Amino acid sequence: MSNGEAALVLKDGHLIDPSQNIDGTIDIVVADGKIRGLGPEAVAKAPANAETVDLAGHYVSPGWFDIHIHAYGTLGFANPDSIGIKQGVTSYVDAGGPGIGVMEEFAALLDGQTVTDLYAGPYIRPMGIIGAQFIEGDIRSLMNFPVTQWVDFMAAHPGLVRYLKVAALGTYGTGPLKMAKGLAEIIGVPLYGHIGEYQHQPADPCVYEIFNISGPGDIITHVYHANDGPVLDADGKVFPVVRDAMRRGVIFDVGFGAFNFGWDLAEKCFAQDLRPHIISSDLQQFNVLGPVKSLANILGIFLHLGMTKTEVIDAITHTPAKVLGLADTVGSLAPGMPADITVFDIEDGDFEAMDTYAGSRQVARRFVPVLVFKNGVRHEIDMDLCQDDRNWLMQIAEDHVPEAAASLDDHQRKFLRALRVALEPYDWTYDLENMDLEKATNLQNVVTETANRIGLPLREALMALYGTFLDSPFTLQSGLLLLQVNRDLAMTRLDAVTGVRQAAA
């Protein structure tokens, strides 16, 4: 991403920067995409051509960092920036959308392709997250743990992967949790443990074992879920195993999501001083219309629960940056840091705040992003952009050829013709509850091998595939996309897009 060329003086904003213990009105000087300095001395030395931006009456903080969103895969968005920079979030992490089997796809499609800095928190399943309705349980769905592939990817893409995600649910037992912890140690990232979401099956005791397996600096998300297997016992007391984990330095993350925050449970936790270290949204296709909507939308909940505004800002800036090893580039407006800045208001009023179980409270304050800077470049806020159904509702174009197909170049059409031939020996059907992951993996391998054979970069091959079947460019795993397309439709569409006409039988 290019740095901003213009110098700026951000004037009279109320800066909250927990990394520097600043909470007060102070001017900020930006030049060459970085923080030049703070206060009167820095302003006196500002470049003569610096533009002054009046922020009086607004709060200013380091750019917000959401460590749990879904940009890629079955829960992702056509425009990931719609839940990032357009909502005041300057950095975020995809929480498990990809696994190692599709990390090359993820990197080809998204690494460096968003204004918002996007990091990966891959899932232990090579295919990544399969879908919100997929029922965990069959150990075979985890497929394998290709350690060498992980190590090689980390070396080829330094800094992209910030944690390793594992789910303490299903009927897998504790073995995969321990294996994931070992793998996280091998590749040098924190373990990110997902608890909760027992909508379709009884809770398994392994949900509590993740608290024992996690070590200092590891993260557990969905701490305030109110499904089976919560952090509170039958008497509403925090389980000792949860307390022990916190004392050992395990980090607790909100991960609000579609299923994982309950007002009643959170209030009981706060009454016992079980507070989050990190606040994240878990924004995905299934909650962007509500109850989440945005990271900003859930922040007022934590003021209501008893956190101060400084504690809330710390939980979305400095602390997540420090936990994920990014404190040198994210979460602070100290001189020399990238000029990633969120400008916001805290409005007073009477606002309804929903949890994920149709519970609500009236809260007195809410956060409203006003303006955002990324590497010193100004971007306008658009909180409604993400809610356009073309952005969050992925649909296969079954009755027409998408407009994007018309813009494919000759090399991409050559790829699609070769792909059509390579798919001929394969047959497939789609069943979400009995997902054929082996078949999806085989189809994905066909895509990759075909692109390699004809010398087309993976990104261009994938965009050709999406342009053949999707009106909006959702970045779904290629094997899962093909698996969801009726085989006859897939072959006919490939013929139509490439101009091939098969002889009548």
N, C-alpha and C positions, 0 to 999 in steps of 0.2 A: 504494500500500500504506500502511496506517495505521501510525503510529509506536506503540511500546509506551507505555502510560500509567504502568506501575509503574516505580519506581526500583529499581535492583539494585546490590548490592555482590557482585561475584564474588570470593570469598575464597580466597587461598592456592593458586591455580593457577600452574603453571609456564608463563609466557607466552613464546612464541617469535614475535617480531614483527620480521622482518628490516628492515622499513621504518624502524624506530626503533633498530635494533641492540640489541634487548632479548632476552635469553635467561636467564630466571631467574624466581623466584617473586615475584609482584607482584599486588596487588589492583587490580581494575578497577571503576570506578563508572559506571553506566549510568543515564541519565535522559532522558525524552522521546525515546527511540529512538536516542539518540546516546551516544558515549563522553564522559562528563563529565570524567574524569581518571583518572590512574593513581597508585598509591602511597598512603602514609599521609596526606599532606596532602589528597588528593582524598577519601579515606574520611572524614576529619574534617569535610569540608564536604558530605558526602552528605545528601540529604533525610532528614528524621527518619523517614519512612515506608518507607525503602528496605528491601527484602527482601535478606537475606544468603543467598547460594548457596555452599555449601562445595565448592570444587573441589580440595581438597588431594589430592595423588596423581595428578592429571590434568594433561595439557598443554592449553594454550589458545593459539589463534592467530587472526589475522584470518580471517573466513569464507573457505572454500576457493573458488577460482575455476577452473572447468573450461572452457577455451576451445574445446573440441571435443567436442560431444555432438550427438545427433540427437533433437529433440523433435517436429519437423514433417516430414510427407512420408512417403515409402515406408520409411524406416528408423526412424520415430519411435515414440512411446509414447502409450497412452491417457491416462496420468497422468504428465506430464513431471516433476512434483515428486518422483516416486518415485526418480528418479536425481539429484535436486537436494537440496532441503532435508532430505528423509528420509535422505539419506546424508551429511549434514554439508556439502554444497555450497550456498553462499548465492548464487552468481552463475554463469551459464554462457552459452555461445554456441552457437547452432545452426549447425553447420558445413556449409552448402551445401544444407540441405533445401529452402529456397525459392530461386528466382531472381526477377528483377525482374518477370516475368510473373505471379507469384503472391505477391508481397510484400504486396499489399493484403489477400489472404486470410490470410497469416501474421500480419500486424498485427491484423486483425480478430479472429482466433481466439486469439492467444497474448500479444499485447502487454499487459502488466499483468494477465494472467489466471493467472499462477503465483505462488506465494509466493516461489520462487526468482527472482531477477532474470534475465530471459532477453533476450539480445541476439542479433542476427542476423549471420551471416557468409555472405551469399548467394553462390550459384554463378553463374558467368557465363552458363550456360544459362538462358533465361527460365523454364523449367519447374522448374529446380532439379535435385536428384538424382532420378533416375528409379527406380533399384532396384539392389540389390547384384549382380544377375545381368546387368544391362544391359552389353553389350559396347561400349565406346567405339570410335570409329573413323570414322564418317561425319561429315564436317565439317558436314553439314546439320543434325545433331542439336543443334548449338550455336545454330542459328536466326538470331539477330540480336543486335546490341548497341545497344539503343535509348537513346542517351545522354541525350536530353531526359527520357525517363521516369525514368531513374536520378536525374538532377539534381532533378526535381520531387519524387520520393519522398523523397529525402534532406531536402529543405526542409520537407516535410510531416511527417516523422517524425524530427526531430533527435535524434541520440544512439542510435538503435536499431541502425544498421548499424555494425559495428566492424571488419570487414575484407571483402575480396572474394576469393572462393575460385576457383581455377583448377586443373585437373588436368593435370599434365605426363605424360600417358599417351595411349594410343590412337595413331592415325596422323594426327593433325591437323597435325603439324609445329609449328614455333615461332611461327607467325603469331598464333594465338589467345593464346599466352602474352604476346606483346608487346602485343596489343590489350588484354588484361586489365590489364597493368601501366599502360597509358595511362588506362584507365577508372578504375582505383584512384586514380591521381593526380588525375583530374578530380573524383571525388567525395570525395577527401580521406581515404582509409582505407588501411591497409597491404594489400599483396598477400599472399594466403595460398596458397602453392603446395603441392599434393598430389602426392607422388611414390609410386612403388610400384604394387602390384596389377596385375602383368602375368600374371595366372593364365591368361588366355584367348588371349594373343597375344604375339609377341616384343617385347622392350623396344625402345623408340624412342629415338634419341639426344637427343630433346627433354627427356628426364628430367634431363639434365645442364645443358641450356641455362637451366632455371629458376634455377639457382644464379647464372648470369651476369646474368640479367634482374632478379633481385631486388636491391633496394637496402637501405640502412640502415633498420632498422625493419620491413622486410618479413619474413614468416614462412614457413618451409618445414616441413611436417609429415610424419610417418612416417619420420623420419630413420633409425630402426633397423629398417626393413623388410628382409627377406632374400629378396625376390623378385628377378626380373631387374631390372637397373638400380639396384644398391645404391650406397651411398656409398663402398664399398671396391673396390679393383681386384682383379685375379686373384691378386695376391700378398698380399691382405689389408691393403693400405695405403690410407689415406684419400686419395681423389682430390684433386689440387691445386685443382680448381675448387671443391670443398667447403671446403677451407681458406681459399681466397681469399674466398669468400662470408662465412664467419665473421669474417674479419679486417675486412671492409667493414661489419660490423654487422648482417648478416642473422641473424635469430633462428631457432633450431632448436627444434622442438616434437616431443614424443614421438608423440602420436596413436596410442596403442597398438592399439586397434581389433580387428577380426576377422582381419586378414591381415598386420599391419604391425609386429610386434615379434618379433625373433629373439634368443634368448639368446646364441648364438655370436657373431653379428655385433655385438651391443651390447657384449659383453666385449672384443672386438677394438677397438671404437671407444673405449671407456673407457681401454684400455691406451695409446691414442694421444691421450688427453686430449680426445676429441671428446664433450663432455658437452652435455646439453640445457639450454637456457635456461628452457623451460617444459615441464611434465609435464601431459599431457591424456589423457583416457580413450578418446575416440571411442566412447562407449557408444551402442549401437544395438540393434535387435531381435535381431540375429544374434550378439551376444556377451554379452548380459546374463546368460545362464546360465553363461558361461565363454567364454574365459579372463578377461575383464575383470571382470564383476560389479559393480564400483564403482571410482571414482577411488581410494578408500582401499586397495582390494585390490592395486593396482599400485604403490603408493608404497614398500612394503617392498623391491621389486625394486631400486629406485634406492639405497636404503641398502646393499643387498648389492653393488651395482656400485661403491660407493665414495663416494657423496654423503653429506654429513652431514645430520642431521635438519634443521638450519637451512637448508641449501641446498635440501632437498626442500620445506620449507614456503615458502621464497622462490619456488620454481618453480610454486607453486599459489596464491600470494597477490600479493605486491608486484610481481614481475617481469611477470606477465601483465597486471596492472592498469596498470602503467606503459607497456607496449608498446601496449596498446589504448586509451590515452588516458583511463583511468578512475581514475587514482591519487588523484583528489580525492574519490572515493566508494567505492572498492573496495581491499582489500589492505592496510589499515593500521588499527590501533586507537589512533591518535593522537587526542587530544582534539578533539571536533567532528566526527569521522567517524561515519557510521552504525554502530550497534552490531550489526554482522554478525560473529558470533563462532562459531568451531568449537572444541568441547571434545573431546579425543581421548586415547586411550592408545596407547603403543607397547609391545606385548606381546613378551616374549622367549619363544622356543620353537624348534620345528623344523617349519617350514611349507613345503609344496610350492607353488611359484610357476610357473605355466605360461606359456609364450610362445604365439604364435599358430600355431606349426608342430608342436605336440605335444611340444615340448621342455620340460624342467622343471629347476629347481634347488631345493635345500632352502635356505631363507633363515631367518635367526635372529631376525628382527624383523618385525612387521607393525603397521600402523596400524589402529586401531579407533575410529571415531567414537562418542562417548558422548552428546553433547548439542549442540544448536545454537541460536543466537539470531539472529533476523532482525529488524533495526530494533528490537532490544531485547526482542522477543517470543520466548519460549521455545518450541521445537519438539522433539518426541521423535524419536529415530532409529528407523528401521525398515528395516534393510538387506535384508530379504526381500521387501518390498512390490513392488519392480520385477520380481521373478521370477514373479509370478502370470501365467499364460499369457494371461489376459484383458487384461493390460497391454501385452504385447509381441507377441502373435500376432494380427495383424489378419486377420479372416475376414469375408467377405461373408455375410450371413444369407440363404442361398439358399432355404431351405425354411420360413421363418417370417418374420413381421413383427416387427422388434425392439420390445422393450417401450417404448423411448424414443418411438416413433411415437405412442403413446397420449397423450403429454403435449404434443404440438404444438398451438399455438394457431391460431385461425381465420386469422390473417394468414399464418402459415407454411403452412397447408394451401392457402390461395389461391395462394401462391407455387408450391407443388408442382403444383397443377392447371395453372397457367400454364406451368410448366417442361415438363410432359408434352406440352402442345400445341406448345411451341417445339422440342422434341426430335423431333417427328414426321418432319420432312424428313431427319433424319440416320440413317445406318446405320453400324455399327461392329462390329469384332471386336478381340480382344486377342491380341497376340503380343509377348512380352517382348523377344525377340531382334531383332524387326523392328518396334520401337515406332513407331506412327504418331503422332508428336508434333504434327503439324499437326491431326490429328483431335482429339487430346486438348486442344489449344489452342482449337479451335472449340467443343468441348463446354464447356470452362471459360468461354468468352465467353458462351455461351448462359445459363449459370448466373448470371453477373454481370449481364448485360443484363436478364434476367428479374427478378432482385431489384430492380434499379434501376427498372424499368418499373412495378412494383407498389408501390414505396416501402418495401420491407423492408430493414432494415439487413443488410449483408453477413454479419455474424456469425450473425444469426438465420436467414438463408437457408441458410448452410452447416450449422448445427446441424440444421436440418430435413432437409437432404440426408443427413447422416450418420445421423440417427435413422431414416431410411427404409431404410437398407441395412446398418447396422453395429450390433452388440450393444454394442460399446464405442466411445467417441467418439474414434477415431483422427483426427488432423487431416491427412488425405491431401489432396493437390491435387485440387480438385473434378473437373477434366477427367480426371485419371488414375483417379480412383475410378469415374466413369461408364464409362470405357473398359474397366475390368475387370469391369463388370457385363454379363452377357448382355443384349443389347438387349431381347429379348422379356420377360425377367425385369424389367428396369428399367421398361418401360412398364406391365406388369401390377402391379408393386409400387406404382408411383405411383398407379395407379387404386385399389388396395386401401387405401392410406394416406389418400387424400383422399375415399374414399367414392364414387368414380365407378365405374359399371359400364358397360363398353362393350357396345353391342349385338352379339349374336352374328352372325358373318359368314353 
